[in-house]
């Protein structure tokens, strides 16, 4: 139901936009009663899905047909609504009489909305009927199902595993878990193992469970595989049966008939009777119970009340794919299993192929390549090992070409079935977000900010309370990470996830599931796109990684394409709005002509390369625009201040006019949804401007000539978390909001003695001081400031003496120093326990700073703590001694200037000091250019007559 749910939520966003259009689009006219009725129908179905999720009832074919009907109805309604909006906007901005077209469009709209309402109402009745039938069927068969499941032993695991599982890379985990199981702590403890499907949780638990030491350590051992479908009776019976079997093996007494009678007695009891029997059986005994493959906390709550704490060292071992579940029930931090590294992967693969034998030397290179492509997943390595063991060596190259397909197609797709359990268990609201990973190429590091903005633009995220859609999206991503469906690549310096990706096999799973429901098309243009039929169920999202439009028709596809993502910059892609008249998401790595953007009236998300100059006429048409991203210059009209749905605006250099003065102060439009604005040239930090963007979280601004007190207005942005500020010295008071986490200053020339304005920020974690952001030779921080700072980078600032200790930066983890005159790092930094890394870049006294950093690391080790990683970057140095000038020119008015010398090499620029009123100045300045690793023209400015110097 993922595609159907996504279509419904997206429809509600469009309906809300129609009911509350932007100020410049108040002319958009619809029958509000019908729109509200359609909104109610969509909300009912959304709420139904959220409440019932997979418990809809009905057979598989019936559910598939129902999902298709919902998706087609919701998407069809949205198409006709946005098509009508487009026609209304074009008519409003056209001098040509379009009354006939408008009338036709309105008739189609009325008919289409009514059809959608009737179809959704019919689906609503069908769902209610299916649910009723499902409940009746469940009640009528509950006794039979219970009896059948009770007599089945498929859910209970034998004491010894069938077959032999090779285990590589988990030796440390085995020892740690055995230690946790056998520790002297007497109270009942729950130990959890967590990791993605196929990573080896059950294999690890099995190895521990069958260790002779563990078998002897506990009086009773029992194993139950919970999985996704279970009843309380199944769990209790499975555990009782294993305990009884263990007792029989130990006692070696009794006859078979009595044993059967005991099993019959167990089957006859209700849940509480069985639970009480389990409690009595375990009472007073030291027991180990393994709950394998647990998916929700209900299973734990069912059994936990019957497990006695005998205060004798009993233990529960749980395996799960869900980190949150493991944390909720565990007595200690979960044992998180990570993917194997390349060497471990090869060890496991070679053991699977050759057992105790050694791989032939001539096959090791290709074997290692295949192991690497399994991306460290033990399940994939085991499956591919079985394939290679049965294959001729000359066929290994074919496996290497497409490892993912080889894994997927083996053993009745056994591997994919295991991984698909994680997808099937997802709540309905997460499924579209997970399927959207299919849009990205394999091994692609996905920017989290980009991913969440796309989710929002696609309409996947439903509004909830006072949280922004992006905040909800961050929670969705966190949920996917905790379910081990998404892997974290990089973290921001503040700790948030910066980039992520999914395992190749999960990426393959995404594409398979997305293809089943026509959620998205992925591939190359010339391979498949022309083959897609223009049917109601055709994918409306295209993700292209290469190919050309050449030879393909330019007429609109039906149903129309709503999203186009391209990851190829090498192939020529002839974009045209005639193909995508109702496009909402455009994310490409090429330039996109502004006249094309003009025609994308329904666009919500536009990201492309190059520059864009957006006129008032263009902006006035984009009634849904949320995100606009370019990598070069972005010129915006003043009307941008009247687009309240804007959420993110990014460009390398944004030209943003001042907001026009309002005719009525009560009609000032606030951009309350705007969260990102970066980087704006000559930004006016006036109170009037700042108050228009009250909820901005990321702001990048370049301030030119500004008033003496303008920077104090930044303090009014109470939700600002990331600020990049490039400005000339402004004087006056500078105020930053307490919400700041990441502050990057360029050229502000704040005296070191006034750094309290920054040091007092309670949430600041990242501080970058770049190119005279701070001035003065000496910095003595105040105790208690920079209390949460984790990252400090000082670059090209006046700093020679730094007096500080561990009380000034108690949380500092990374220190980076570059192009400074500083001679040493305070030795007391050895006592800053979180400090992990010091990086030294091209300082004048680089050797001295490096020596002090190494000394700090040694002190740390002498104190019994881990040393500090010291990094040094000095590849080359060019020193230029500028001595004096002779007979320099005077000004045209007879006044003598204040001469100085500027030397530029490449992008680097260094200056001598200024000598006032002297035509024969003496500088004696020793200037340093770092890393001159290629030839550059040296340019000197400032002396018109003669310059003497040495280098």
Long-range contacts (C-beta under 8 A, 24 or more apart in sequence): 1-49, 1-56, 1-63, 1-67, 1-70, 1-428, 1-431, 2-428, 2-431, 2-432, 2-435, 2-513, 2-517, 2-519, 3-67, 3-71, 3-432, 3-435, 3-517, 3-518, 3-519, 4-45, 4-49, 4-66, 4-67, 4-68, 4-70, 4-71, 4-74, 4-517, 5-46, 5-49, 5-428, 5-429, 5-431, 5-432, 6-432, 6-458, 6-459, 6-460, 6-519, 7-70, 7-71, 7-74, 7-75, 7-78, 8-42, 8-45, 8-46, 8-49, 8-70, 8-74, 9-46, 9-459, 9-460, 9-461, 9-462, 10-74, 10-78, 10-458, 10-459, 10-460, 11-38, 11-42, 11-74, 11-75, 11-77, 11-78, 11-459, 12-39, 12-42, 12-43, 12-46, 12-459, 12-462, 13-459, 14-78, 14-81, 14-82, 14-459, 15-39, 15-42, 15-81, 17-623, 17-624, 17-645, 18-81, 18-85, 21-623, 22-623, 22-642, 22-643, 22-644, 22-645, 23-642, 23-644, 23-669, 24-620, 24-639, 24-642, 24-643, 25-89, 25-623, 27-88, 27-92, 28-85, 28-88, 28-89, 28-623, 29-88, 30-81, 30-84, 30-109, 31-110, 31-113, 34-110, 34-113, 34-114, 34-117, 35-113, 37-117, 38-77, 38-113, 38-116, 38-117, 38-120, 41-116, 41-117, 41-120, 41-121, 41-124, 42-74, 42-120, 44-124, 45-70, 45-120, 45-123, 45-124, 45-127, 46-462, 48-124, 48-127, 49-428, 50-427, 50-428, 50-429, 52-131, 53-427, 53-428, 54-424, 55-131, 55-134, 56-127, 56-130, 56-131, 56-134, 57-130, 57-131, 57-133, 57-134, 57-135, 57-137, 58-130, 58-133, 58-134, 62-130, 66-123, 66-126, 66-127, 66-130, 67-517, 68-537, 69-119, 69-123, 70-120, 70-123, 71-517, 71-537, 72-536, 72-537, 73-116, 73-119, 73-120, 73-123, 74-116, 74-120, 75-540, 75-559, 76-112, 76-115, 76-116, 76-536, 76-559, 77-112, 77-113, 77-116, 79-559, 79-560, 79-582, 80-108, 80-109, 80-112, 80-113, 80-116, 81-109, 81-112, 81-113, 82-582, 82-602, 83-108, 83-581, 83-582, 84-108, 84-109, 85-601, 85-602, 85-623, 86-581, 86-582, 86-601, 86-602, 89-601, 89-621, 89-623, 90-601, 90-621, 93-617, 93-620, 93-621, 146-231, 146-233, 147-267, 149-231, 149-233, 149-234, 150-233, 150-234, 150-237, 150-266, 150-267, 151-267, 153-238, 153-241, 155-224, 155-225, 155-226, 155-227, 155-230, 155-234, 155-238, 156-223, 156-224, 156-225, 156-238, 156-239, 156-241, 156-242, 157-223, 157-224, 157-225, 157-290, 157-292, 158-223, 159-210, 159-221, 159-223, 159-242, 159-245, 159-246, 160-210, 161-206, 161-210, 165-203, 165-206, 165-207, 166-348, 166-351, 166-352, 166-382, 167-200, 167-203, 167-204, 167-207, 168-340, 168-344, 168-347, 168-348, 168-351, 168-378, 169-340, 169-341, 169-344, 169-347, 169-348, 170-200, 170-203, 170-204, 170-207, 170-337, 173-204, 173-335, 173-337, 174-204, 174-207, 174-208, 174-211, 176-335, 177-204, 177-208, 177-317, 177-335, 178-208, 178-211, 178-213, 178-214, 180-315, 180-332, 181-208, 181-214, 181-217, 181-288, 181-315, 181-317, 182-213, 182-214, 182-217, 182-313, 183-313, 184-313, 185-313, 186-311, 186-312, 186-313, 187-309, 187-311, 188-307, 188-308, 188-309, 188-310, 188-311, 188-314, 188-315, 188-316, 189-315, 189-316, 189-331, 189-332, 190-315, 190-316, 190-317, 190-318, 190-329, 190-330, 190-331, 191-315, 191-316, 191-317, 191-318, 191-330, 191-331, 191-332, 191-335, 192-317, 192-318, 192-319, 192-320, 192-325, 192-326, 192-327, 192-329, 192-330, 192-334, 192-335, 193-317, 193-318, 193-319, 193-320, 193-326, 193-334, 193-335, 193-337, 194-319, 194-320, 194-321, 194-322, 194-323, 194-326, 194-334, 194-335, 194-336, 194-337, 194-484, 195-321, 195-336, 195-337, 195-338, 195-484, 196-321, 196-377, 196-422, 196-484, 196-485, 196-503, 196-506, 197-321, 197-379, 197-418, 197-419, 197-421, 197-422, 197-484, 198-377, 198-378, 198-379, 198-380, 198-415, 198-418, 198-419, 198-505, 199-337, 199-338, 199-339, 199-377, 199-378, 199-379, 199-484, 200-337, 200-378, 200-379, 201-292, 201-293, 201-319, 201-320, 201-321, 201-337, 202-292, 202-293, 202-319, 203-378, 204-319, 204-337, 205-290, 205-292, 205-317, 205-319, 208-317, 209-288, 209-290, 209-317, 214-288, 217-286, 217-288, 218-286, 218-287, 218-288, 218-314, 218-315, 219-285, 219-286, 219-287, 220-246, 220-281, 220-282, 220-285, 220-286, 220-287, 220-288, 221-246, 221-287, 221-288, 221-289, 221-290, 222-246, 222-287, 222-288, 222-289, 222-290, 223-289, 223-290, 223-292, 224-289, 224-290, 224-291, 224-292, 225-292, 225-293, 226-291, 226-292, 226-293, 226-294, 226-295, 226-299, 227-293, 227-295, 227-421, 228-295, 228-421, 228-424, 228-425, 230-299, 232-271, 232-275, 232-302, 232-303, 233-270, 233-271, 233-274, 235-299, 235-302, 235-303, 236-271, 236-274, 236-275, 236-278, 236-303, 236-306, 237-266, 237-267, 237-274, 239-278, 239-289, 239-303, 240-266, 240-274, 240-277, 240-278, 240-281, 241-266, 243-278, 243-281, 243-282, 275-303, 275-305, 275-306, 276-306, 278-303, 278-306, 278-307, 279-306, 279-307, 279-308, 282-307, 282-308, 282-310, 282-314, 283-308, 283-310, 284-308, 284-310, 284-312, 285-310, 285-312, 285-314, 286-310, 286-312, 286-313, 286-314, 287-314, 287-315, 288-314, 288-315, 288-316, 288-317, 289-315, 289-316, 289-317, 290-316, 290-317, 290-318, 290-319, 291-316, 291-317, 291-318, 291-319, 292-318, 292-319, 293-319, 293-320, 294-318, 294-319, 294-320, 294-322, 294-325, 295-320, 295-321, 295-322, 295-325, 295-425, 296-322, 296-325, 297-325, 297-328, 297-329, 300-329, 321-422, 321-483, 321-484, 322-482, 322-483, 322-484, 323-481, 323-482, 323-483, 323-484, 324-479, 324-482, 338-376, 339-375, 339-376, 339-377, 339-487, 339-503, 340-376, 340-377, 340-378, 340-381, 341-376, 342-368, 342-371, 342-372, 342-376, 344-376, 345-371, 345-372, 345-374, 345-376, 345-381, 346-371, 346-372, 348-378, 348-381, 348-382, 348-385, 349-374, 349-381, 349-384, 349-385, 349-388, 351-385, 352-381, 352-382, 352-385, 352-386, 352-388, 352-389, 353-385, 353-388, 353-389, 354-389, 360-393, 363-393, 363-396, 366-396, 366-397, 366-400, 367-396, 369-400, 370-396, 370-399, 370-400, 370-403, 373-400, 373-403, 373-404, 373-504, 374-403, 374-407, 375-503, 375-504, 375-505, 377-503, 377-505, 379-415, 379-418, 380-407, 380-415, 380-505, 383-407, 383-410, 383-411, 383-414, 383-415, 384-410, 386-410, 386-411, 403-504, 404-442, 404-504, 404-505, 404-508, 405-508, 407-505, 408-505, 408-508, 415-505, 416-505, 416-508, 416-509, 416-512, 419-505, 419-506, 419-509, 420-509, 420-513, 422-483, 422-484, 422-485, 423-485, 423-509, 423-513, 425-483, 426-483, 426-485, 429-460, 429-462, 429-476, 430-476, 430-479, 430-480, 432-458, 432-460, 432-519, 433-460, 433-461, 433-473, 433-476, 433-477, 433-480, 434-480, 434-485, 434-510, 435-510, 435-513, 435-514, 435-519, 435-520, 436-460, 436-520, 437-486, 437-502, 437-506, 437-507, 437-510, 438-507, 438-510, 438-511, 438-513, 438-514, 438-519, 438-520, 438-522, 438-543, 439-520, 439-522, 439-541, 439-543, 439-565, 440-501, 440-507, 440-543, 440-567, 441-545, 441-567, 442-504, 442-507, 443-501, 443-504, 444-501, 444-567, 445-489, 445-490, 445-499, 445-500, 445-501, 446-499, 446-500, 446-501, 447-498, 447-499, 448-474, 448-477, 448-496, 448-497, 448-498, 448-499, 448-500, 449-676, 450-587, 450-607, 451-477, 451-500, 452-477, 453-605, 453-626, 453-627, 453-647, 453-648, 454-585, 454-587, 454-605, 456-626, 456-627, 456-647, 457-584, 457-585, 457-604, 457-605, 457-626, 457-627, 458-541, 458-563, 458-584, 458-585, 468-673, 468-675, 468-695, 469-647, 470-647, 470-675, 492-742, 493-742, 493-765, 493-766, 493-790, 493-791, 493-814, 494-721, 494-741, 494-742, 494-765, 494-766, 494-790, 495-765, 520-563, 523-547, 525-549, 525-552, 525-571, 525-573, 526-550, 526-551, 526-552, 532-557, 534-558, 534-559, 541-565, 541-585, 543-567, 544-568, 544-573, 546-570, 546-571, 547-571, 547-573, 548-572, 548-573, 548-574, 549-573, 549-574, 549-575, 550-574, 554-578, 554-579, 555-579, 556-580, 556-581, 564-588, 566-590, 569-609, 584-624, 594-618, 597-622, 611-635, 612-651, 614-640, 619-643, 626-673, 641-669, 641-671, 641-692, 642-669, 643-671, 644-669, 644-670, 644-671, 644-672, 644-673, 645-673, 646-671, 646-673, 646-674, 647-673, 647-674, 647-675, 647-676, 648-674, 648-675, 648-676, 649-674, 649-676, 649-677, 649-678, 650-676, 650-677, 650-678, 651-678, 651-679, 652-679, 653-679, 653-681, 654-678, 654-679, 654-680, 654-681, 655-681, 656-680, 656-681, 656-683, 658-684, 658-689, 659-688, 659-689, 659-692, 668-692, 670-694, 678-724, 679-724, 679-726, 684-710, 685-710, 685-711, 685-713, 685-714, 686-710, 686-713, 687-713, 687-716, 689-713, 690-714, 690-716, 690-717, 691-716, 693-717, 694-718, 694-719, 695-719, 696-720, 697-721, 697-722, 698-722, 698-723, 699-723, 699-724, 700-724, 700-725, 701-725, 701-726, 701-727, 702-726, 702-727, 703-727, 703-728, 703-730, 704-728, 706-730, 707-732, 708-732, 709-733, 711-735, 736-761, 738-762, 738-763, 739-763, 740-764, 741-765, 741-766, 742-766, 743-767, 743-768, 744-768, 744-770, 745-769, 745-770, 745-773, 745-774, 746-770, 746-771, 746-773, 747-771, 747-772, 747-773, 748-772, 748-773, 748-774, 749-773, 749-774, 749-775, 750-774, 750-775, 751-775, 751-776, 752-776, 752-778, 752-779, 752-780, 752-799, 753-780, 755-779, 755-781, 755-785, 756-782, 756-785, 759-785, 759-786, 760-785, 762-787, 762-788, 763-788, 764-788, 764-789, 765-789, 765-790, 765-791, 765-811, 766-790, 766-791, 767-791, 767-792, 767-793, 768-793, 768-795, 769-793, 769-794, 769-795, 769-797, 770-795, 770-796, 770-797, 771-795, 771-796, 771-797, 772-796, 772-797, 772-798, 773-797, 774-798, 774-799, 777-801, 777-821, 778-802, 778-803, 779-803, 779-804, 780-804, 781-808, 781-809, 782-808, 783-807, 783-808, 786-812, 787-811, 790-814, 790-834, 791-816, 792-816, 793-817, 793-818, 794-818, 794-820, 795-819, 795-820, 795-841, 796-820, 802-826, 804-828, 804-829, 805-829, 805-831, 806-831, 806-832, 806-833, 810-834, 813-837, 814-838, 814-839, 815-839, 816-841, 817-841, 817-843, 817-849, 818-842, 818-843, 819-843, 819-844, 819-930, 820-844, 820-849, 821-845, 822-849, 823-848, 823-849, 823-852, 824-848, 824-849, 824-851, 824-852, 825-849, 825-852, 825-853, 825-856, 827-852, 827-855, 827-856, 827-859, 829-856, 830-856, 830-857, 830-859, 830-860, 830-863, 831-863, 833-865, 835-860, 835-868, 836-868, 836-869, 837-868, 837-869, 837-870, 837-871, 838-868, 838-869, 838-870, 838-871, 839-870, 839-871, 839-872, 839-873, 840-870, 840-871, 840-872, 840-873, 840-874, 841-873, 841-874, 842-873, 842-874, 842-877, 842-930, 842-931, 844-928, 846-872, 846-874, 874-930, 874-931, 875-930, 875-931, 875-933, 876-930, 876-931, 876-932, 876-933, 877-928, 877-929, 877-930, 877-931, 877-932, 878-905, 878-928, 878-929, 878-930, 878-932, 878-951, 879-926, 879-927, 879-928, 879-929, 879-951, 880-910, 880-926, 880-927, 880-928, 880-929, 880-949, 880-951, 881-924, 881-925, 881-926, 881-927, 881-949, 881-950, 881-951, 882-912, 882-923, 882-924, 882-925, 882-927, 882-947, 882-949, 883-922, 883-923, 883-924, 883-948, 883-949, 883-950, 884-920, 884-921, 884-922, 884-923, 884-924, 884-948, 885-919, 885-920, 885-921, 885-923, 885-943, 885-945, 885-946, 885-947, 885-948, 886-920, 886-945, 886-946, 886-947, 886-948, 887-919, 887-920, 887-945, 887-946, 888-919, 888-920, 888-921, 888-943, 888-944, 888-945, 888-946, 889-919, 889-944, 889-945, 890-919, 899-942, 899-943, 900-942, 901-925, 901-940, 901-941, 901-942, 901-943, 901-947, 902-940, 902-941, 902-942, 903-927, 903-929, 903-938, 903-939, 903-940, 904-938, 904-939, 904-941, 905-929, 905-932, 905-936, 905-937, 905-938, 905-939, 906-932, 906-934, 906-936
